[in-house]
Amino acid sequence: MNGSVVWWGVNDTILILEDDPDVQYMLSLAVELLVGAPSAHESDATGAFDRIKRTRPRLVLLDTALTGALPLLQRLKSDPKTRSIPIIGINSRGLMTCAEAIREGFDACFQAGEIDELAAKAKEYLGKDPKGD
């Protein structure tokens, strides 16, 4: 991603919360090449809530198996300043089905290898005006 990764606070940034470097890299390529949006990366959920609340990325891709993913999702969806940020679950380890992820509150869910579907859904969410404060 040399030079193409945009960090916190940039409009239209898609945040990738993923601890596997290979999956993170694949998602970054998909976001930047197929979606045409800048990406930012985090490897763990610790501290992510405050950063997301402060910087308000347009979309979050969250590993469903990441330690702390569900508590983070619940906090994001219950806070008025972050509840409108779409959270797409990325199911890379199969610890939770996508149907379970949707029931938990994810806006959408994809297997890590379903890049075309992920890109289409990300473009759909980016086409919507961001809401909230």
C-alpha positions as CSV (number, residue, x, y, z in Angstrom):
1,M,0.0,0.0,0.0
2,N,3.0,2.3,0.0
3,G,1.8,5.8,0.3
4,S,-1.8,4.9,-0.6
5,V,-3.0,4.2,3.0
6,V,-4.8,7.1,4.5
7,W,-4.9,7.2,8.3
8,W,-7.5,8.4,10.7
9,G,-9.7,11.5,10.1
10,V,-9.9,11.5,6.3
11,N,-13.3,11.6,4.7
12,D,-14.6,8.5,3.0
13,T,-12.0,6.3,4.8
14,I,-12.9,2.7,5.3
15,L,-11.5,1.3,8.5
16,I,-10.3,-2.3,8.4
17,L,-10.2,-3.9,11.9
18,E,-8.4,-7.2,11.2
19,D,-5.6,-8.9,13.0
20,D,-4.4,-11.3,10.2
21,P,-1.9,-9.3,8.1
22,D,-2.6,-11.3,5.0
23,V,-6.4,-10.7,5.2
24,Q,-5.8,-7.1,6.1
25,Y,-3.6,-6.6,3.0
26,M,-6.2,-8.4,0.8
27,L,-9.0,-6.2,2.2
28,S,-6.9,-3.1,1.7
29,L,-6.3,-3.9,-1.9
30,A,-10.0,-4.6,-2.4
31,V,-11.0,-1.3,-0.8
32,E,-8.4,0.8,-2.6
33,L,-8.6,-0.8,-6.1
34,L,-12.1,-2.1,-6.4
35,V,-14.0,0.4,-4.2
36,G,-11.7,3.4,-4.9
37,A,-11.6,4.5,-1.3
38,P,-8.8,5.1,1.1
39,S,-8.3,2.6,3.9
40,A,-7.0,2.7,7.5
41,H,-6.0,-0.3,9.6
42,E,-6.2,-1.5,13.1
43,S,-5.2,-4.9,14.5
44,D,-7.3,-5.0,17.6
45,A,-10.5,-3.6,19.0
46,T,-8.9,-2.0,22.1
47,G,-9.2,1.7,21.8
48,A,-11.0,1.5,18.4
49,F,-14.3,2.8,19.7
50,D,-12.8,6.2,20.7
51,R,-10.9,6.5,17.4
52,I,-14.0,5.6,15.4
53,K,-16.1,8.1,17.4
54,R,-13.6,10.8,16.9
55,T,-12.8,10.2,13.2
56,R,-16.0,8.8,11.9
57,P,-14.9,6.6,9.0
58,R,-17.6,6.1,6.3
59,L,-17.5,2.3,6.8
60,V,-15.9,-0.2,9.1
61,L,-14.9,-3.7,8.0
62,L,-14.7,-5.7,11.3
63,D,-13.3,-9.3,11.6
64,T,-16.1,-11.2,13.3
65,A,-13.5,-13.4,15.1
66,L,-11.4,-10.4,16.4
67,T,-11.1,-10.4,20.2
68,G,-13.6,-7.7,21.4
69,A,-15.4,-7.5,18.1
70,L,-18.9,-8.0,19.5
71,P,-18.6,-5.6,22.4
72,L,-17.1,-3.0,20.0
73,L,-20.0,-3.6,17.6
74,Q,-22.5,-3.2,20.4
75,R,-20.9,0.1,21.6
76,L,-20.8,1.5,18.1
77,K,-24.5,0.6,17.4
78,S,-25.7,2.0,20.7
79,D,-23.8,5.4,20.6
80,P,-25.7,8.2,18.8
81,K,-22.5,9.5,17.2
82,T,-21.5,6.2,15.7
83,R,-24.7,4.1,15.2
84,S,-25.1,5.3,11.6
85,I,-21.6,4.1,10.5
86,P,-22.1,0.8,8.6
87,I,-20.3,-2.1,10.1
88,I,-19.6,-5.0,7.7
89,G,-18.5,-8.3,9.3
90,I,-15.6,-10.1,7.7
91,N,-15.8,-13.8,8.4
92,S,-12.3,-15.1,7.8
93,R,-12.1,-17.9,10.4
94,G,-15.6,-19.4,10.4
95,L,-16.1,-19.0,14.2
96,M,-19.5,-17.3,13.5
97,T,-21.7,-17.7,10.5
98,C,-22.7,-14.6,8.6
99,A,-26.3,-15.2,9.6
100,E,-25.2,-15.1,13.3
101,A,-23.2,-11.9,12.6
102,I,-26.3,-10.2,11.1
103,R,-28.3,-11.3,14.2
104,E,-25.6,-9.8,16.4
105,G,-26.0,-6.4,14.7
106,F,-23.6,-6.3,11.7
107,D,-25.1,-4.4,8.8
108,A,-23.7,-7.0,6.4
109,C,-21.3,-9.9,6.5
110,F,-19.0,-11.6,3.9
111,Q,-16.5,-14.4,3.8
112,A,-13.0,-12.9,3.5
113,G,-12.7,-14.3,-0.1
114,E,-15.9,-12.8,-1.4
115,I,-14.2,-9.7,-2.6
116,D,-16.6,-8.8,-5.4
117,E,-19.6,-8.9,-3.1
118,L,-17.7,-6.9,-0.5
119,A,-16.8,-4.3,-3.0
120,A,-20.3,-4.0,-4.3
121,K,-21.8,-3.6,-0.7
122,A,-19.0,-1.1,0.3
123,K,-19.8,1.0,-2.8
124,E,-23.5,0.9,-1.9
125,Y,-22.8,2.2,1.6
126,L,-20.3,4.8,0.4
127,G,-23.0,6.1,-2.0
128,K,-25.2,7.0,0.9
129,D,-24.9,10.3,2.8
130,P,-23.3,9.8,6.2
131,K,-25.8,10.5,9.0
132,G,-25.3,11.6,12.6
133,D,-23.5,14.4,14.3
